[in-house]
Amino acid sequence: MIHLVPWCLEDENEPYSDALAALRHRTITHCPALADLLDLKGALPALSEFTSPTPEFAATMAPILPILDRVNVASTDDGRQFLDTTRLDAIERRLREAQSPWTCVASGLLFRLYGRSGSPPIEHSVLISSHADSSYETHFHRRLADSAEFVGTFDNSITNAAVVD
């Protein structure tokens, strides 16, 4: 179970409620402010309907947690370049320490592109895009005691951890 706290409706212009309904795992959305609830524009049914039981979520998350521990840190940009590269540096360190075949093959002011070294070129490649910025100042995550539930500030860090894994 992931507890979601909406900060904005950033989901490629898809309504938040539709994005929630498409999630495979059970979720709860916590709205600490009335404005958050109003921003959801009638998403209440999606907030209380559960899409699946949770045990498989914990099993899926287990290998990702050590990576999440390292990449759930600051990363900011000003729209032109990265200002804080702490998360990008953590990703680089994790890949290097794991002796991963994935290395940075190109970088720019606002991106890093990773590829698997030593692999022959393939006809159809896959590009996975995962934002590295964070729009919050307090970074945390934890598993709720005796539960398969996680709470935390996962803005982009959880997808970064999944891709690194």
HUBELJO-V642996 format. One record per residue. RES is the residue in three letters. SS is DSSP state (H for helix, E for strand, L for the rest). PHI is phi in degrees with one decimal (NA if undefined). NEAR is the number of other C-alpha atoms within 8 Angstrom. Layout:
BEGIN
res = {RES/RES}
ss = {SS/SS}
phi = {PHI/PHI}
near = {NEAR/NEAR}
END
This chain:
BEGIN
res = {MET/ILE/HIS/LEU/VAL/PRO/TRP/CYS/LEU/GLU/ASP/GLU/ASN/GLU/PRO/TYR/SER/ASP/ALA/LEU/ALA/ALA/LEU/ARG/HIS/ARG/THR/ILE/THR/HIS/CYS/PRO/ALA/LEU/ALA/ASP/LEU/LEU/ASP/LEU/LYS/GLY/ALA/LEU/PRO/ALA/LEU/SER/GLU/PHE/THR/SER/PRO/THR/PRO/GLU/PHE/ALA/ALA/THR/MET/ALA/PRO/ILE/LEU/PRO/ILE/LEU/ASP/ARG/VAL/ASN/VAL/ALA/SER/THR/ASP/ASP/GLY/ARG/GLN/PHE/LEU/ASP/THR/THR/ARG/LEU/ASP/ALA/ILE/GLU/ARG/ARG/LEU/ARG/GLU/ALA/GLN/SER/PRO/TRP/THR/CYS/VAL/ALA/SER/GLY/LEU/LEU/PHE/ARG/LEU/TYR/GLY/ARG/SER/GLY/SER/PRO/PRO/ILE/GLU/HIS/SER/VAL/LEU/ILE/SER/SER/HIS/ALA/ASP/SER/SER/TYR/GLU/THR/HIS/PHE/HIS/ARG/ARG/LEU/ALA/ASP/SER/ALA/GLU/PHE/VAL/GLY/THR/PHE/ASP/ASN/SER/ILE/THR/ASN/ALA/ALA/VAL/VAL/ASP}
ss = {L/E/E/E/L/L/L/L/L/L/L/L/L/L/L/H/H/H/H/H/H/L/L/L/L/L/E/E/E/L/L/L/L/H/H/H/H/H/H/L/L/L/L/H/H/H/H/H/L/L/L/L/L/L/H/H/H/H/H/H/H/H/H/H/H/H/H/H/H/H/H/L/L/L/L/E/E/L/L/L/L/E/E/E/L/H/H/H/H/H/H/H/H/H/H/H/H/L/L/L/L/E/E/E/E/E/E/L/L/L/L/E/E/E/E/E/L/L/L/L/L/L/L/L/L/L/L/L/L/L/L/L/L/L/L/L/L/L/L/L/E/E/E/L/L/L/L/L/L/E/E/E/L/L/L/L/H/H/H/H/H/H/H/H/L}
phi = {NA/-113.1/-91.5/-102.9/-115.9/-68.7/-100.1/-159.7/-99.6/-80.9/-149.2/49.9/65.6/-85.8/-57.5/-54.7/-64.0/-67.2/-64.1/-63.2/-63.0/-83.4/-69.5/-79.1/-100.5/-59.7/-135.7/-129.0/-103.7/-102.1/-113.0/-72.4/-130.5/-56.9/-60.5/-61.3/-64.0/-64.5/-63.9/-73.5/50.9/78.2/-86.7/-50.6/-58.2/-68.3/-76.9/-113.0/-92.5/-98.3/-94.0/-169.1/-69.8/-99.4/-55.4/-68.5/-65.4/-60.8/-65.8/-67.1/-77.8/-49.9/-72.4/-83.4/-57.6/-61.8/-72.3/-59.1/-55.7/-93.0/-99.8/-84.2/-135.9/-64.9/-162.7/-132.2/-142.7/-111.7/88.9/-120.2/-160.2/-69.7/-100.4/-129.1/-104.5/-53.8/-68.8/-60.6/-64.9/-65.6/-63.3/-58.8/-61.6/-61.2/-64.8/-65.4/-63.9/-81.2/51.1/-69.7/-74.1/-84.8/-134.3/-72.7/-103.0/-161.6/-147.7/-140.1/-65.4/-129.9/-155.3/-132.0/-117.8/-110.0/-139.9/-90.5/-72.9/83.8/-88.5/-68.9/-59.0/-116.1/-68.7/-119.3/-95.9/-120.7/-112.2/-108.2/-105.3/-138.7/-60.2/-109.1/-79.6/-130.5/-104.0/-135.0/-107.0/-106.6/-108.1/-156.5/-161.0/-159.1/-91.0/-71.7/-54.0/49.9/-149.5/-96.0/-94.0/-121.8/-126.0/162.8/-103.4/-106.8/-53.1/71.7/-66.6/-71.2/-73.6/-61.0/-63.5/-63.1/-68.4/-62.8/-61.0}
near = {11/10/11/8/8/9/5/6/11/7/8/4/6/9/9/11/12/9/10/10/8/6/8/6/12/12/12/10/9/8/9/6/6/7/6/12/9/8/8/12/6/7/9/8/7/11/12/7/6/10/10/7/8/11/7/7/10/10/7/8/8/7/8/11/9/7/12/11/7/10/13/13/9/12/14/12/11/7/6/7/8/12/8/9/10/9/14/10/8/10/11/9/8/9/12/8/7/6/6/8/8/9/11/9/8/7/9/6/7/10/6/9/8/9/9/8/7/5/5/4/4/5/4/4/5/4/4/5/4/8/6/11/10/11/6/7/6/5/11/8/9/7/9/9/4/4/6/11/10/11/10/9/10/10/9/11/13/10/8/12/13/8/8/8/7}
END
